[in-house]
Amino acid sequence: MAAQPLKLRTLQEAIVDRLREAILAGEHPPGTQLRQEALAASYGVSRIPLREAFRQLEAEGLIEIAPHRGAVVTGLSPEEVRDVFALRRVLEARLLRASIPKLDTDDFKDLDTVQAAFADAIARGDTSQWGVLNARLHMALYGRAALPRTLSIVAGLLQTSERYTRLQLATREAWRRAQQEHGELIALARAGDIEGACALLDRHITAVLGDLERLLASTEDVA
């Protein structure tokens, strides 16, 4: 199969980014039907890159292609949350354990930069950056692990988690704890404390899961 022209791929990626952000920001709530005609007119594009964008967003779990309804924004699923975070606990610990001994000075400079950017995004209330920077920090911690397949899986899990990360980081207490625990993870990794870092990572992921389960339960109660 011939590769798509670069211009078309770039356009498709731009549409994916815009639609993803709109869904994550709540502009298209769960259950919303995404109409190709309206979106194509809004973005000034044909339906071809839009259909490809829908396929990618479906693979990310943000929409589903339903019979007779087309693209529909998926709901927030407690079952998916538990599944994603159970996988994260296992796989991220494996990556962290393999990566810490190989992290160098430049790696820690990058980690400090991402941590500072995360703190700045929180201070400015820039919700569009929270999930992105959270994923960047985690992947930077794991970047030296010679486990490419696991890294690829975890990158996908973190992308799936972004929708839930924004929900979980809805309070100042959650912001403060995330920033503090990220800082402690970096410090433990810098000290070469593999066991301490892995134990903290497990508590960090488990605490986020607990927050999300409570938030989703409260949403169901209101509904």
C-alpha angles and dihedrals in degrees: 000000000000117000117253116255111267092241092056093046091050091049091049091050091050091052091048090051093049095046093044092052092047091053094045091048091053097248088126105037123204111289094029115139111226107217114210094208095054095043093046090053092045093051095038094236139116122258094255099079089037092057090050090049090052090054092054094046089049089053088052090053095243095114138016128211103233125192112260091001105064119205114009126180109245124235129245106270124204089199092055091047092054092045095048095046094045088056091045092054092055101038100039092052088052091051095045092050091052096042105047097072090054101045112117138192094277091051091055091048088055091048092050090050093052091045090053091048090050091052091048093050090051092048091051093043090237098163093176089070102043098083094038094052093042089056092045092053094049093046091048089056090052098038098105095054109114090220106107097171093050091046090053093050093048092048088057092047091051090051090051089048094056092084090054095040090062090051093047094048091060096112134058090237090058091047092050094047094047092050093046095048093047089053091050091049091053091048093050091047090049089052091050091240098151097170093046092048093048092048091050092047090054091050090046095053093041092051092051090050090051091051091050095048090053092047094048091046091052090049090053090049091053091048 
